[in-house]
Amino acid sequence: MLPGRNLNDWDLLSEEAQLRLAREAMQRAADAIANHAELLATEMEAGAIADHGGPDALRLLASMVRLTGRDTLAPAGSA
């Protein structure tokens, strides 16, 4: 936690700001998962990690996270 910051600071934000921040955090997490899946697939193809059919599955996962993440992280409610 940052010095001088309190967990209660979240409550000081408007509902709209909380939703924007939460959506951005979810999008960044989805991007990180997709990027890690692609990196792992590349490592498998290079022989650094044993390949048991994983690269194609990981790339599928990366694509699905990116595609579905965009649709499911749409604004919710009517703030």
Buried (B, 14 or more C-beta within 10 A) or exposed (E): EEEEEEEEEEEEEEEEEBBEEEBEEEBEEBBEBBEBBBEBBBBBEEEEBEBEEBBEEBBEBBEEBBEEBEEEBEEEEEE
